[in-house]
Amino acid sequence: MPRRTEPAPSHFAVFAFADFGHISPTLGPARELIARGHRVTYVVDERFAPVVEATGARAVTYASARGAFYRAADPTPDQLAADGVDLLRDTIETVFPLAKSAFAQDPPDLVLYDFETMAPARVAARLLGAVPVQFGPSHAANEAFPLRARLWDADNALMREGAAALIEFMGAHGIGLDEMGRFCAEWDERNLAFLPREFQVEGDTFDDRYAFVGPVVTEADPGVWTAPRDGRRVALVSLGTESHGWSGWSGFFRACGEAFDADDWHVVMTLGRGADRSLLEPVPEHVEVHDWLPHTAVLPHADVVVCHAGMCSLMEALYYGVPVVAAPRAHELSLSAQRLEECGVGRTLPRDGVTASLLADTVAELLADPATPGCLDRMRTAVRGAGGALRAADLLERWAGQRERQRAAAVPA
């Protein structure tokens, strides 16, 4: 049989918003691409250089002016718009010049980016002749489900200001009015979604421009965490890595500690790095508290997860078939929490006023529902069968090869 021809080594650029939840899904594919002999360069906030470089990738760093974007619990339309415009200007004024310089003598074959970095990434891909691919750490968007149109008020004066800045930037780099709609859209011609189609809102409306590769879950090393051996059930509680700026943070965690009976439950809480543990004192004996701990160390032993409905947290829970009680606080998190209920794998709590008794009743109802185990089995199969890092790397490798074929076609015979 003829030997399989390995693709020529390619260079991949990754642009990612300054948030671990945006960067983490790309790390597995990057690691896999590097193992196959390719090169990967991230344009990333300096705080995330160590985790990026641990994959073997190169990090081109800057200090992000992210501000409160995606951190505020319940931003007003004006706050959300103002933070979005500030982020857009930061990507245009800081990220784009940095990337242009970094790649001038070493252009990538493919640019992988999220929507929050679409301005510098799409223009850089255009100028460098690279294949653009948009990825989404949460739900993808299309004509039937324009995610950000549901979250942002396009008539807000600040949003109009941002749109004008984006159009000016695109136009200054040779993108004409006939192309502007495509270059400013919420999606690209190639899109990676790090969730299974079965969990995507309006999933059956997405065409072959989208590849739902599922989450990239890294199982924890043995010994990272030890489960209790006394037969008690395990609850994992987390509000993500950056929740402790929320005024209701301490009350939420205290309510979670009270909701789970000490005779029946062992509770593991991850508070986020930099959280003030003293706000939770005294901590009940059946509760253990960590600044952070890989959730994949706890999830194989967990009976329920209580979280903010961040997509990474949800996908890890569903990868292990663990039901979720979600307390979403902002943005698309409410959509994800609603999707949990639609899929039969979780319940939703109100944003405010979470009490110990409400949480205890919600957990008991979820675990007693006879439909829950079957729904969890189906979603676990979907999550694990979507392909993960290997399928993402296969697709990126194939798409990068399109640039090589374009180059070859342009060379005279």
N, C-alpha and C positions, 0 to 999 in steps of 0.2 A: 504494500500500500504506500502511496506517496506520503511523505512526511508533512505534517501540518506546518505551514509557513508562519513563523512568529512575526507579529507586527514590528515595524521599526520602532526604536525608542522614541517616545514623544515627550513633550514638555507641557505640563498642565499648570495653569495659574488658577488660584482660588481666591476670590474676594468674598469676605464674610463680615457681617455685622458684628459689632463688638459685644457679643453675648455668647456664653458657653453653649447655650441651647442651639445656637445657629452654627457654631463651629464643630461641635461634637459629632453630628451626623456625617460630616465629611472626612473624619479622621480614619475610619475603617477603609473606605475606598482609596484614600491617599496611601495608606499603608500597603494595600494590595497592589496598587499601581507601581509603587516603588519596588516592591518585591518582584515585579515583572520586568524591572529594568528601566522604567520610566523615571522622569524627574517631576517633582511637584514643588511649586513655589506659592506660598500664601502671602497675600497682602493683608495684614492683620494688625489689630491693636497690640501694642507691645506687651500687655499683660498676658496674652495668650501665646506668646512666642515659645515658651517651654513645652506646652502640650503639643504644639504644631511640630516643633523640632524633634520631639520624641518619636514621631512617625518616620523620621528620616527626611522630612521635607525641609526646604529653606524657608525662612521667615523674613519678609520685608516689612518692617514695623513702623508704626506711627502712634502718636498719642491721640486717641479718639476724643472728639468733643461730644460724645453721645449724650451727656446730660442725663435727664430723667426719662428719656424715651424708653418705653416699655417697663419702666420701674414703678410709676405712680399707680396706686391701686384703682382709682376711679378718676382718670383725668377728664377735665371738661373738654368740649370740642376745641376750644381755643388753645388749651394746653397741649393737646395732642397735635394740633396743626402746627403750633409754634415749635414743638420738639421735632416734628417731622421736617419742617423747613430748615431748622438748624442742622439736622443730620444730613439733609440733601446738600446744603452748602458745604459742609465739612467734607463730604465725599468728592464734591467738585473741586474745591479749593485745596484740599490736602491729599486725599487718596489718589485722585487722578494724576497729578503731577508726579507723585512718588512712583506710581505704577509705570507711567510713561518712561520715566528715567530708568527704572529697574529693568524693564523689558526691552529697552531700545536696542541693545546688542544681543539680546537673548530672547527673542519673541516666543511666546507659547504657541502651541498648536491648538489649544482649547482653553477657553476661559469659563470657569464654573463660578457662578455667583448667585447670591440671594437677591430678592427684590430690593432690600434696603441698600444694596450697593449697585443697583442697576445702572445708574448714570455713568460712573467711571468704568464699570465693567463692560457695558455694551459699546461705549465709544472706544475703549481700549481694544476690544476684540475687532471692531471695525478697522481701526487704524493699523493694527498689527496683522490683519488677515487671519485671525484665529476663529475657530468655531465657538460661538457662544452657547452656553447651556445654563439655564436657570434652575436652581434647586430650591426646594421649600422644606424648612424644618417643621412646618405645620401643614395645614390644608392648602392644597393647590387652588388656583383660581382659573376660571375660563369664562366664556361668554355667558354661560348659564349660571355661574356662581362667581361673580366679581367680588371677591372677598373684601378688598379694601374699600370698595364703593359702599359696602354695608357698614364699614367701621368709621369712615371719614366723611365729613360733609364737604362735598366738592364746591359748594357755594361760599364756604368760609373764605373771608378775604385773605387769610394767611395761606390757605391751600391754593388760591389763585396765584398768589405771589410765588409759591413754590413751583407751580406749573409753568409760570412764565420763566423762572430761572432755569428750569429743566429744558424748556424749548430753546432758550437762548444758548445754553451750553451745547445742546445737540446741533443746532444750526451753525455754531461757530466751528464745528468739526466736520462740516460737510454733509450733514444729514438734512436733506431737503424736506419740504412740506409734504411731498408725496410719500415719504417714508416715515414721517414723524409719528403717525398713529401706531405703527408697528414698534418703533423704538421706544415709545412711552407706554406701551401696554403693560398690563400686570403679568403677562406670561410671554414666553419666547416660542420659537419654533421647535425647540427641544427642551424638555423639562423633566427633572428628576424630583420625585416626591418620596420622602422617607417615611411613608406609611403605606399600608396595603389599601388597594382600591376599596375594599369592603368597609374601611373606616372613613374614607373620604366623603365629605358632604357632597351630595349630588354626584356620587362616584360614577354612575352609569352615563353621565353626560360628557365624560372626558374621552377624547379620541387618541389616536396614535402619536400625537405630539407629546404625550405624557407617559412616563414610565414610573409606575408605582412599585418601587423596589423594597418598600418596607423599612423598618428601623435597622440600624447597625448596633446590635447589642453585644457588648463585651462582657463576657462572664467573669466574675471576680475570681481572683486567685484563692486557693484554699487557705483557710486560717485567718482571713481578713476579719471575719465576724463569726461568733459561735452562737448557735441557737440554744435557747433554754432547754434543759432536758427533763423538765418537770411536767410535761404534757400540756402546758398552757398554750393557747393560741397566740399568734404573733400579729400585731398590727404595725404597719410602717406608716409614719406620718411625716409629710414634708410639704413645704410651700416653695420649693425651688431654692436656687442659690442666692437670690437677691431680694427676698421678701421682707427682711427685717426692718426696712424703712417704713413699712405700713403701720399705722397707729394701732390697728387691731391685732397685731402680730402676737403679742404675749397672751392676750385673752384667748385667742384661737388655740394656741398650744396648751394652755392650762385647761381649756374645755376638753381637749382631746385626752389629756391625762386623766380627767375625771370620768370621761365617758366609758372607759374600758375598765371593767371590774378587775381588781387586783388578783382575785382568786382564779380567774379564768383567762386573763390576758397578760401578755408581756408586750410593752409598747416601745418601739424604737423610733426616736425622733431625730431628723436631721434638720438643723436650724439655718444653715447657710453660713459661709465663712464670714467672720466679723460680727456675728450676732452676740448680743449681750445675754449670756445665760442667767445672769443674776435676776433678770426680769421674771424668770420662771420659778425661782426658789420660793418655798422648798419643793424640790422635785420628788414626786411619789416614788416609793421603792420599786414599783413594778414598771417604772419608766426609765429608759436609758437615753441619754441625750448626747448627740454628736454635733460638732460644727458641720462635718460632712462625713459620709461613709458611702462607698459604692452601693447603690440600691440592689445591684445584682448579687451582692453577698447575702442580703436579707430575703429577697423575693422568693427564692426556692422554698423558704420556710414560712412565708407569710400567708395569712388567711384573708387579709383585707389591706388595701392601701387607702389612705386619706391624703389627698393632695390638691393642688391648685389647678389641675387639668392641663399642665404643660405637656406638650406632645411627647417629649422624651420620657417623662415620668409615666405617661399613659402607655406608651409603646413597650416600655420595659415591663410594666405590670402585666400587660396582655400577652407578652412573649412567654411569661411564666404562668399564664392562666389565672391571675389573681384579680378578683373583683375590686372595683374602685368606687369610693365615695369622693366626689369632687366638690370643692368649694372655690369656684372660679371667681377671680377678682377683676379681670380687665380684658379688653380686646377680644381676640378670637377664642379665648379660653372658655367663654360661655358656649360657643358653638361646639367645642370639643366635648364639654360636659353634656350638652344636649345629645350629642352623637353617642356617648356612652349609654344613655338611657334607651335611645332608639335601637342600639345593638343588643340590649339586654344584659350588658356587662357592668353596669354601675348605676349610681344614683347621684343626684345633684342636691347640694345644700344651697341656701340663699347666701348672697355675698356678705350680708351683715346679720348679726344676731344668731350666730351659731352657738348653741348651748350644748352642754354635756348630754342632757336628756334627749335633745333632738338628734344628735349624732348617734347616741346609743340606739335609739329606735330605728334610725335609718340603716345602720349596720345590721341590726338584727333582722330587719325586713328584707334586706338584700340577700343575706346569707340563707334565709329561710325560703326564699322564692324558688320553687322547684324548677323554674326555667333557667335559672342562673347558670348551673353547671354546663348545660348543653350549649348555651350561648357563648360561654367562655371557651369551650372546646373548639367551637367553630372559629372564633376570632383568633385563638392561639394558633390554629392551623393556618389561617390566612396570614398572620404576622410572620410566622416562621417560614412559610412557603413563598414569600414575595421575592426572595433572592438576596436581600441585604447587600453587604459590601462587595461580594463576588459579582453579583449581577450589575451593580452600579459600575464597578470597574470594567466589566465587559463592555457595557454601553459606552462609557467614556472613551475607552480604547478604540472602539469602532468609530465613534464620532470624530475623534482626533485624526483617525486615518483618512477621513474625508478631505482634510486639508492637504495631506500628503498626495492624495490622488489629484486634487486641484492643481497643486504645484507641478506634478508630473505632466498633466495635460497641457500646462502652459509652456513647457519646454519644447522648442522646435525639434522635430525629428532629425 
